[in-house]
Amino acid sequence: MTTPPKGVQEAAQRAVRWIEDGKAGKGFTDTGRDRAHQLAKGDDVPEADLKKMHAYFERHAGDADAEGWSQGEDGFPSPGRVAWDAWGGDEGRRWAAKEVGD
């Protein structure tokens, strides 16, 4: 079990706000919602969850190419960006990779 770094918590907190504002889209999963709340609260994350996070980021790395990913673009935040931050954002990607030894 490991505590998420502050940047991971902040990304997840941002995602929680976006989810509450209805920006997550229809395909957003309960798993993503649960992960956002787990990370936003700073709850300890078991190794199995870190492996899931790492796998998520590997599968969704290309989502950053979609419109609405970056502030100032039409449609910001896109559902993909909301999901990315729900899993800890860029810092979450680095943290999960480091923790699982990739």
C-alpha positions in Angstrom: 0.0 0.0 0.0 1.3 3.4 -0.9 -0.2 6.9 -0.5 -0.7 8.8 -3.8 1.5 11.9 -4.2 -0.1 15.3 -3.9 -0.2 15.9 -7.7 -2.1 12.7 -8.2 -4.6 13.7 -5.5 -5.0 17.1 -7.1 -5.7 15.6 -10.5 -8.3 13.3 -9.0 -9.9 16.1 -7.1 -10.2 18.1 -10.3 -11.8 15.0 -12.0 -14.3 14.6 -9.1 -15.4 18.2 -9.6 -15.8 17.6 -13.4 -17.7 14.4 -12.8 -20.1 16.2 -10.5 -20.5 18.9 -13.2 -21.5 16.2 -15.7 -18.4 16.4 -17.8 -17.5 12.7 -17.7 -19.7 11.6 -20.5 -22.1 8.7 -20.7 -19.5 6.0 -21.0 -17.7 6.9 -17.8 -17.5 3.8 -15.5 -18.1 3.3 -11.9 -14.5 2.0 -11.7 -13.2 5.4 -12.9 -15.5 7.2 -10.4 -14.3 5.0 -7.6 -10.7 5.5 -8.6 -11.1 9.3 -8.6 -12.6 9.3 -5.1 -9.9 6.9 -3.8 -7.1 9.1 -5.1 -8.7 12.4 -4.3 -9.0 11.4 -0.7 -5.4 10.3 -0.6 -6.3 6.8 0.4 -3.5 4.2 0.3 -3.4 2.4 -3.0 -2.7 -1.3 -3.1 -0.2 -2.7 -5.6 -3.0 -4.4 -7.5 -4.7 -1.0 -8.1 -1.3 0.5 -9.1 -1.0 -2.2 -11.8 -4.6 -1.4 -13.0 -3.6 2.3 -13.1 -0.5 1.5 -15.1 -2.5 -0.6 -17.6 -5.2 2.2 -17.9 -2.5 4.8 -18.8 -0.9 2.5 -21.3 -4.3 1.8 -23.0 -5.3 5.4 -23.1 -2.1 7.3 -23.9 -3.4 8.3 -27.3 -6.5 10.0 -25.8 -4.4 13.2 -25.3 -4.6 13.7 -29.1 -8.4 14.4 -29.0 -9.9 17.8 -29.0 -10.9 19.1 -25.6 -7.9 17.6 -23.9 -6.2 20.9 -23.1 -7.5 24.0 -21.5 -8.6 26.5 -24.1 -9.7 23.9 -26.6 -13.3 23.4 -27.6 -15.0 20.9 -25.4 -12.5 21.1 -22.5 -12.5 19.0 -20.5 -13.3 16.1 -22.8 -14.6 12.9 -21.3 -11.2 11.3 -22.0 -9.5 14.1 -20.1 -11.9 13.7 -17.1 -11.1 9.9 -17.1 -7.3 10.5 -17.3 -7.4 12.8 -14.3 -9.7 10.4 -12.5 -6.8 7.9 -12.6 -4.4 10.5 -11.4 -3.4 12.5 -14.5 0.1 12.7 -15.9 1.6 12.4 -12.4 -0.5 9.3 -11.8 0.9 7.8 -14.9 4.5 8.5 -13.8 3.8 7.3 -10.2 2.1 4.0 -11.3 4.9 3.2 -13.7 7.5 3.8 -11.0 5.7 1.8 -8.5 5.1 -1.3 -10.7 8.7 -1.1 -11.9 8.1 -0.1 -15.5 
